[in-house]
Amino acid sequence: MPTYRYESKNAQGKVTAGVLSAANLGAASEQLRARGEYILSLAPVDGATKKKGFSLNISFGPGQKDVQIFTSQLAVMIRAGISIRAAIEGIADQTENPKFKDMLVQMKRDVESGKPLRQLIGHTQGINSVAFSPDGTQVATSSQIGDNSARLWDVATGKERATLQGHRSFVHSVAFSPDGKSLASASGDNTVKLWVVASGKERASLRGHSDFVTSVAFSPDGKTLASASADRTIRFWDAKLGK
């Protein structure tokens, strides 16, 4: 079984370092979290494990598929409670491509220094909310009045994938469905809209609130969408039927 070297801190602030065995990096993080530990760093012991499908032997930088694998792994590790710095360090330790490894090491340094990894520029007014897709490859954002749009971005490149236009006022909140195929948006025009992520097309417009819609959230199974409004109500919608 693979072994991992860790450094963690407990609720009293005591820092502990050691080695543990686990099936994978996610399982190792779960062991530490079960102890009530905050993970400072977590990485495989040299030679202990190689991640299947993430062996990069080419001499140049990573291809699109490699970056997609990286962003997916990063999203899983962050959801498991691993810090961004520790997650990047763990992935870098498993990467055989020296140039990609150097890129990840520099990325870790940028995180430690507080420098932004990437800037997404496109909205014409202030941004109200941001949400990662479940697989970590896309980000959705929403903007204030005057822009009235939600936008989809590619995490790997920082490029805009789609501008979702249709609301007549500010877009206050966005949320991805658990399968990542749909995006919900809440607006000051008193509506909730459902969008097809792959195409950026509007799928449904949900009407019923009598004031600004301030927030949206999908149920864990993706079947129900909840919306909250300044009209002091919460509404549940059938996410599949858009009603």
Summary of the structure (lengths in Angstrom):
residues: 243
radius of gyration: 20.5
end to end distance: 49.1
largest distance: 60.5
contacts: 763
relative contact order: 0.09
helix: 22%
strand: 36%
